[in-house]
Amino acid sequence: MTDSTTGKEDEERRTKLVKAGVAVGIGSAAIVAALLYASKVKKKKP
């Protein structure tokens, strides 16, 4: 393999990992928001 091919493969791998990280972060934020919303709804009902 040439250096340009290795560099391109590394860049593609890094891009995929960043996208996966962003997806996990958004999913985690959505779960936290849903839990907070659910706890607020439960507290209002006596």
Secondary structure, 3 states (H helix, E strand, C coil): CCHHHHHHHHHHHHHHHHHHHHHHHHHHHHHHHHHHHHHHHHHHCC
